[in-house]
Amino acid sequence: MVKPPERRDYLQSLERGLSVILAFSHNSPRLSLADLSAATGLSRPTVRRIVLTLEELGYVRSEGRLFSLTPHVLALGNAYLSSLNLTEVAQPFMEEVTRETGQTCSLAALDGEDAVYLARVPARKVMSITLTTGTRLPAYATSMGRVLLSGLPESELEAFLNAVELHPLTAHTITDRERLREAVERARERGWAVVDQEFEVGVRSFSAPVKDATGHVIASLSMSCSARDVDLDTIHAEHLPVLVRAAARISEQLGAQIAADEEQRRRGRGRAEDDRFLQAHAGFFHAPR
């Protein structure tokens, strides 16, 4: 297990560079030096040096006084996805869910206070915003987020509840911390969550957990549908069982894959092969919660 870095090993320049990259978002795709300085708390000269470096490396492009990220940034996220191989395992099951139900199917992981899309198989446009790989949605107001929160240890869930700002995105959004805790606990007990128009009016979503070989929740499989076209009874009776079954099958595939690879390793592969095995499955080997 890698030890946390000591202060003398901590690269503040790397921290600052990452903070500039993370300042860009769906709502702020183009930012000026002043915007980036305000968003990161860094001085304009520091921001300028970072942005010029990122531009030289191909991660940022300039558009007059404004800057935006380039597709090269996706390589950073793809490195994580490639090591975990989760999306490759999940993709055929997601496609099957969409074919069977006619509804959009998505895969997401928790990052801070957000659920982040890892993959998506669209059926038809349901939401007013465009959702793609990398899109971030607030975990507290989405079914995928609540399923992901249900997999957190109690101390981390408590920290989340204490820190998150619960904005009323619609008239249906839960903005009371105790009610949100109860909703997360229900998701943990049931093994799924349904959210009815809390993130966007007219959209219902429902999710189930995807677990790794150790039984930890590493992602959520979700579906979204129009509230006008699909009522809650249909979701519970027809769509939810399909989704829960698919999430369970993905989880089984992840566990079977790890077990098979580990068995090969035990049959006498060398140190180099062991290192490649551990790197390929780094997302699965973490301390039990």
Secondary structure, DSSP 8 states (H G I E B T S, - for coil): ------GGG--HHHHHHHHHHHH--SS-SSEEHHHHHHHH---HHHHHHHHHHHHHHTSEEEETTEEEE-GGGHHHHHHHHHHH-HHHHHHHHHHHHHHHHSSEEEEEEEETTEEEEEEEE-SS--SSS---TT-EEEGGGSHHHHHHHHTS-HHHHHHHHHH-----SSTT----HHHHHHHHHHHHHHT-EEEESSSSTTEEEEEEEEE-TTS-EEEEEEEEEETTT--HHHIIIIIHHHHHHHHHHHHHHHHHHHHHHHHHHHTT--HHHHHHHHHHTGGG-----
